[in-house]
């Protein structure tokens, strides 16, 4: 099992580095090209060597796709929803996030009320509910990030 997991992570680590290019990846994370190569090498001497999570975060940001994060999610049975309109923008504040949360929750409850009137939730109604739930989740994530920023200052 561990070999399968390690191999899977190494393949996705390699995809991440190659998506950016090894030279650019080395510049971004301050590691040598040889060190980056060891992180995805399948050789026995590098079997227990994996890319540090902070390096993964920097490279995934540059790549624009969470290669290694997606692999970790796959291994644990978690489903990620990739939203390329996302972020890490400084727009908005906690107060505006709370207003957005209230609005999104009201929209979710409205969709639920409409969907449940006939005691059956159709596939299309479920899709609309899922869409509203994901939008609500995004607002909650924004709130979480703003609160984390406040606690680090």
C-alpha positions in Angstrom: 0.0 0.0 0.0 2.7 2.5 1.0 4.6 1.9 -2.3 1.4 2.5 -4.3 0.7 5.7 -2.4 4.3 7.0 -2.7 4.4 6.2 -6.4 1.1 8.0 -7.0 2.3 11.1 -5.1 5.6 11.1 -7.0 3.8 10.9 -10.4 1.7 13.9 -9.4 4.7 15.7 -8.1 6.5 15.2 -11.4 3.4 16.5 -13.3 3.5 19.6 -11.1 7.1 20.3 -11.7 6.8 19.6 -15.4 3.7 21.8 -15.7 5.9 24.8 -14.7 9.2 23.7 -16.0 12.0 22.5 -13.8 14.1 25.7 -14.1 11.2 27.9 -13.1 10.1 25.5 -10.3 13.6 25.7 -8.9 13.5 29.5 -8.9 10.1 29.6 -7.3 10.8 27.3 -4.4 14.6 27.9 -3.9 15.5 24.3 -4.4 18.0 22.9 -6.9 16.8 21.0 -10.0 18.5 17.9 -8.5 16.5 18.2 -5.3 13.2 18.7 -7.2 14.1 15.6 -9.3 14.6 13.6 -6.1 11.1 14.5 -4.9 9.6 12.6 -7.8 12.3 10.0 -8.4 11.2 6.4 -8.3 14.7 5.2 -7.4 15.0 3.2 -4.1 17.3 5.8 -2.5 14.6 8.5 -3.0 11.6 6.3 -2.1 11.0 8.1 1.2 11.7 11.6 -0.1 8.7 13.8 -0.8 8.2 17.5 -1.6 7.5 19.7 1.5 4.0 21.0 1.7 5.0 24.7 1.5 6.9 24.0 -1.7 3.8 22.2 -3.1 1.7 25.2 -2.3 4.0 27.7 -4.0 4.4 25.5 -7.1 0.7 24.7 -7.4 0.0 28.5 -7.2 2.4 29.0 -10.1 1.0 26.1 -12.1 -2.6 27.2 -11.7 -3.6 23.6 -10.9 -3.4 21.7 -7.6 -1.6 18.5 -9.0 -0.4 17.1 -5.6 -3.3 18.4 -3.6 -5.6 16.6 -6.1 -3.6 13.4 -5.7 -3.9 13.6 -1.9 -7.6 14.2 -2.2 -7.9 11.1 -4.5 -6.0 9.0 -2.0 -8.4 9.9 0.8 -11.6 9.7 -1.2 -12.1 13.5 -1.0 -13.6 15.3 -4.0 -12.2 18.7 -4.8 -14.1 21.4 -6.8 -11.6 23.4 -8.8 -12.7 27.0 -9.4 -10.3 29.0 -11.5 -12.1 32.3 -10.9 -10.8 31.9 -7.3 -8.4 33.8 -5.7 -6.3 34.9 -3.0 -7.4 38.4 -3.8 -7.6 41.1 -1.1 -11.0 42.2 -2.2 -13.7 42.2 0.3 -13.7 42.2 4.1 -15.1 40.2 6.9 -18.3 42.3 7.0 -19.0 42.0 3.3 -18.3 38.2 3.6 -20.9 38.0 6.4 -23.5 39.8 4.2 -22.6 37.4 1.3 -23.0 34.4 3.7 -26.5 35.5 4.7 -27.5 36.1 1.1 -26.1 32.7 -0.1 -27.8 30.9 2.8 -31.1 32.6 1.9 -30.7 31.4 -1.7 -29.9 27.9 -0.6 -33.0 27.8 1.7 -35.1 29.2 -1.1 -34.0 26.6 -3.6 -34.6 23.9 -0.9 -38.1 25.2 -0.2 -39.0 25.1 -3.9 -37.4 21.7 -4.4 -39.1 20.0 -1.5 -42.7 21.3 -2.1 -43.6 18.0 -3.9 -41.7 15.9 -1.5 -39.2 14.9 -4.2 -36.0 16.5 -5.2 -35.3 16.0 -8.9 -31.9 15.7 -10.5 -32.1 19.3 -11.7 -33.2 20.5 -8.3 -30.4 18.6 -6.7 -27.9 20.2 -9.1 -29.2 23.7 -8.2 -29.0 22.8 -4.5 -25.4 21.6 -5.0 -24.5 24.8 -6.8 -25.9 26.9 -4.0 -24.1 24.8 -1.4 -20.8 25.2 -3.2 -21.3 28.9 -3.5 -22.0 29.0 0.3 -18.9 26.9 0.9 -16.8 29.5 -1.0 -18.1 32.3 1.1 -17.3 30.3 4.2 -13.8 29.8 3.0 -13.4 33.5 2.4 -14.6 34.2 5.9 -12.2 31.6 7.3 -9.3 33.2 5.4 -10.1 36.7 6.6 -10.4 35.4 10.2 -7.0 33.6 9.8 -5.5 36.9 8.5 -6.9 38.7 11.5 -5.4 36.2 14.0 -1.9 36.5 12.4 -1.6 40.2 12.7 
